[in-house]
């Protein structure tokens, strides 16, 4: 597999000051100087992971995917061109702006702007979080994950799975089609949700400590309207997390505790438990919203059945609890 990780994300937003306060005050990222209306943020030893471009309309600007080598980048460019996708080899100016050695760009079938790069630049100065957190889980697993809305799941499934080589981790078909993909040991670095819309649903960053998440949750609760999903635990990837409303109208998931997978032995499968084992109540929706009620009932049903996340330390206990 030549695409190895989600490297960076770019957001279009004129609300750069709001993004600065959100990314530093709640997420704990380090803001770095960019000049003009652009804001950039670090999460680790990379020079930047999140970029806010200072332009509208609000939403996703670009997704940057890391490949394993220059040779792999050239091979991906040829593969895309042979499939009829227009590929642009970007010049040194944009590569320098992204802090990478080489860069190509193209659009996916929904019009999302995608970049593939090799040779990420590493900062000389150590990462300095803006609030006292343990740090972010990145490294070979990349920045985290990104989830896109789509009007046509099959079209994006072909593009990301069959053309770019993303591997399906699992998928659900109710209450809407939802596919999760891995490119490394992270359960999913990418997902698509058949919501009938387009654009970014959310991106996720993973912390090194559950306390970092809990304290971030308290800080978000103090900021009225900031929490979009309550603290909860997902069913397929049993990360514990909450979701925040961002200044640009999509969400950021802030989580801890996702167990790594083995990409060589992982078998894709359909899930039917719903998105969450518990929690994740959609506060951004009205109390009587049918989607909120349906998803809440699915979580309650997993509780009635005693569904638990796998215990990595005791398979026997898992078999007893889950009645397998």
WOVENPE-V794082 format. One record per residue. RES is the residue in one small letter. PSI is psi as a letter, one per 40 degrees, with the letter a starting at -180 (999 if undefined). BURIAL is + if it has 16 or more other ideal C-beta (glycine too) atoms within 10 Angstrom, else -. Layout:
res=RES psi=PSI burial=BURIAL
res=RES psi=PSI burial=BURIAL
//
This chain:
res=x psi=h burial=-
res=x psi=d burial=+
res=x psi=h burial=+
res=x psi=e burial=+
res=x psi=i burial=+
res=x psi=h burial=+
res=x psi=d burial=+
res=x psi=i burial=+
res=x psi=h burial=+
res=x psi=h burial=+
res=x psi=h burial=+
res=x psi=h burial=+
res=x psi=h burial=+
res=x psi=e burial=+
res=x psi=f burial=+
res=x psi=d burial=+
res=x psi=d burial=-
res=x psi=d burial=-
res=x psi=d burial=+
res=x psi=d burial=+
res=x psi=d burial=-
res=x psi=d burial=+
res=x psi=d burial=+
res=x psi=d burial=+
res=x psi=d burial=-
res=x psi=d burial=+
res=x psi=d burial=+
res=x psi=e burial=+
res=x psi=i burial=+
res=x psi=h burial=+
res=x psi=h burial=+
res=x psi=i burial=-
res=x psi=h burial=-
res=x psi=d burial=+
res=x psi=i burial=-
res=x psi=a burial=-
res=x psi=e burial=-
res=x psi=h burial=-
res=x psi=h burial=+
res=x psi=i burial=+
res=x psi=h burial=+
res=x psi=i burial=+
res=x psi=e burial=+
res=x psi=a burial=+
res=x psi=e burial=-
res=x psi=i burial=+
res=x psi=d burial=+
res=x psi=i burial=+
res=x psi=d burial=+
res=x psi=h burial=+
res=x psi=h burial=+
res=x psi=h burial=+
res=x psi=e burial=+
res=x psi=e burial=+
res=x psi=i burial=-
res=x psi=i burial=-
res=x psi=i burial=-
res=x psi=h burial=+
res=x psi=a burial=-
res=x psi=h burial=+
res=x psi=d burial=+
res=x psi=i burial=+
res=x psi=h burial=+
res=x psi=h burial=+
res=x psi=h burial=+
res=x psi=h burial=+
res=x psi=i burial=+
res=x psi=d burial=-
res=x psi=i burial=-
res=x psi=d burial=-
res=x psi=d burial=-
res=x psi=d burial=+
res=x psi=d burial=+
res=x psi=d burial=+
res=x psi=d burial=-
res=x psi=d burial=+
res=x psi=d burial=+
res=x psi=d burial=-
res=x psi=d burial=-
res=x psi=d burial=+
res=x psi=d burial=-
res=x psi=d burial=-
res=x psi=e burial=-
res=x psi=e burial=-
res=x psi=h burial=+
res=x psi=h burial=-
res=x psi=h burial=+
res=x psi=h burial=-
res=x psi=h burial=-
res=x psi=i burial=+
res=x psi=i burial=-
res=x psi=d burial=-
res=x psi=d burial=-
res=x psi=d burial=-
res=x psi=d burial=+
res=x psi=d burial=-
res=x psi=d burial=-
res=x psi=e burial=+
res=x psi=f burial=+
res=x psi=i burial=+
res=x psi=d burial=-
res=x psi=i burial=+
res=x psi=h burial=+
res=x psi=i burial=+
res=x psi=i burial=+
res=x psi=i burial=+
res=x psi=i burial=-
res=x psi=i burial=+
res=x psi=e burial=+
res=x psi=e burial=+
res=x psi=e burial=-
res=x psi=h burial=+
res=x psi=h burial=-
res=x psi=h burial=+
res=x psi=h burial=+
res=x psi=h burial=+
res=x psi=i burial=+
res=x psi=i burial=+
res=x psi=f burial=-
res=x psi=i burial=+
res=x psi=h burial=-
res=x psi=h burial=-
res=x psi=i burial=-
res=x psi=d burial=-
res=x psi=i burial=-
res=x psi=i burial=-
res=x psi=h burial=+
res=x psi=g burial=-
res=x psi=i burial=+
res=x psi=e burial=+
res=x psi=i burial=-
res=x psi=g burial=-
res=x psi=i burial=+
res=x psi=d burial=-
res=x psi=i burial=-
res=x psi=i burial=+
res=x psi=h burial=+
res=x psi=b burial=+
res=x psi=b burial=-
res=x psi=e burial=-
res=x psi=e burial=+
res=x psi=a burial=+
res=x psi=d burial=+
res=x psi=b burial=+
res=x psi=i burial=+
res=x psi=i burial=+
res=x psi=h burial=+
res=x psi=h burial=+
res=x psi=i burial=+
res=x psi=i burial=+
res=x psi=d burial=-
res=x psi=g burial=-
res=x psi=d burial=+
res=x psi=d burial=-
res=x psi=d burial=-
res=x psi=d burial=+
res=x psi=d burial=+
res=x psi=d burial=-
res=x psi=d burial=+
res=x psi=d burial=+
res=x psi=d burial=+
res=x psi=d burial=-
res=x psi=d burial=+
res=x psi=e burial=+
res=x psi=e burial=-
res=x psi=i burial=+
res=x psi=h burial=+
res=x psi=h burial=+
res=x psi=d burial=+
res=x psi=i burial=+
res=x psi=i burial=+
res=x psi=i burial=+
res=x psi=e burial=-
res=x psi=h burial=-
res=x psi=e burial=-
res=x psi=i burial=-
res=x psi=h burial=+
res=x psi=h burial=+
res=x psi=h burial=+
res=x psi=h burial=+
res=x psi=i burial=+
res=x psi=i burial=+
res=x psi=e burial=+
res=x psi=a burial=+
res=x psi=e burial=+
res=x psi=h burial=+
res=x psi=d burial=+
res=x psi=h burial=+
res=x psi=e burial=+
res=x psi=i burial=+
res=x psi=i burial=+
res=x psi=h burial=+
res=x psi=h burial=+
res=x psi=g burial=+
res=x psi=e burial=+
res=x psi=e burial=-
res=x psi=a burial=-
res=x psi=i burial=-
res=x psi=a burial=+
res=x psi=h burial=+
res=x psi=d burial=+
res=x psi=i burial=+
res=x psi=i burial=+
res=x psi=h burial=+
res=x psi=i burial=+
res=x psi=h burial=+
res=x psi=i burial=+
res=x psi=e burial=-
res=x psi=h burial=-
res=x psi=d burial=-
res=x psi=d burial=-
res=x psi=d burial=+
res=x psi=d burial=+
res=x psi=d burial=-
res=x psi=d burial=+
res=x psi=d burial=+
res=x psi=d burial=+
res=x psi=d burial=-
res=x psi=d burial=+
res=x psi=d burial=+
res=x psi=d burial=-
res=x psi=e burial=-
res=x psi=g burial=-
res=x psi=h burial=-
res=x psi=e burial=-
res=x psi=d burial=+
res=x psi=h burial=+
res=x psi=d burial=+
res=x psi=h burial=+
res=x psi=i burial=+
res=x psi=h burial=+
res=x psi=a burial=+
res=x psi=h burial=+
res=x psi=i burial=+
res=x psi=d burial=+
res=x psi=d burial=+
res=x psi=h burial=+
res=x psi=f burial=+
res=x psi=i burial=+
res=x psi=h burial=+
res=x psi=i burial=+
res=x psi=i burial=+
res=x psi=h burial=+
res=x psi=i burial=+
res=x psi=h burial=+
res=x psi=i burial=+
res=x psi=e burial=+
res=x psi=e burial=+
res=x psi=e burial=-
res=x psi=a burial=+
res=x psi=i burial=+
res=x psi=h burial=+
res=x psi=h burial=+
res=x psi=h burial=+
res=x psi=i burial=+
res=x psi=i burial=+
res=x psi=f burial=+
res=x psi=h burial=+
res=x psi=i burial=-
res=x psi=i burial=-
res=x psi=i burial=+
res=x psi=h burial=-
res=x psi=d burial=-
res=x psi=d burial=-
res=x psi=e burial=-
res=x psi=h burial=-
res=x psi=h burial=-
res=x psi=i burial=-
res=x psi=i burial=-
res=x psi=h burial=-
res=x psi=i burial=+
res=x psi=e burial=-
res=x psi=e burial=+
res=x psi=i burial=+
res=x psi=d burial=+
res=x psi=i burial=+
res=x psi=d burial=+
res=x psi=i burial=+
res=x psi=a burial=+
res=x psi=f burial=+
res=x psi=h burial=+
res=x psi=g burial=+
res=x psi=d burial=+
res=x psi=e burial=-
res=x psi=i burial=+
res=x psi=i burial=-
res=x psi=d burial=-
res=x psi=e burial=-
res=x psi=h burial=-
res=x psi=d burial=-
res=x psi=d burial=-
res=x psi=d burial=+
res=x psi=d burial=-
res=x psi=d burial=-
res=x psi=d burial=+
res=x psi=d burial=+
res=x psi=d burial=-
res=x psi=d burial=+
res=x psi=d burial=+
res=x psi=d burial=-
res=x psi=d burial=-
res=x psi=d burial=+
res=x psi=d burial=-
res=x psi=d burial=-
res=x psi=e burial=-
res=x psi=f burial=-
res=x psi=h burial=+
res=x psi=i burial=+
res=x psi=i burial=+
res=x psi=i burial=-
res=x psi=h burial=-
res=x psi=e burial=-
res=x psi=e burial=-
res=x psi=g burial=-
res=x psi=d burial=-
res=x psi=d burial=-
res=x psi=d burial=-
res=x psi=d burial=-
res=x psi=d burial=-
res=x psi=d burial=-
res=x psi=d burial=-
res=x psi=e burial=-
res=x psi=f burial=-
res=x psi=999 burial=-
//
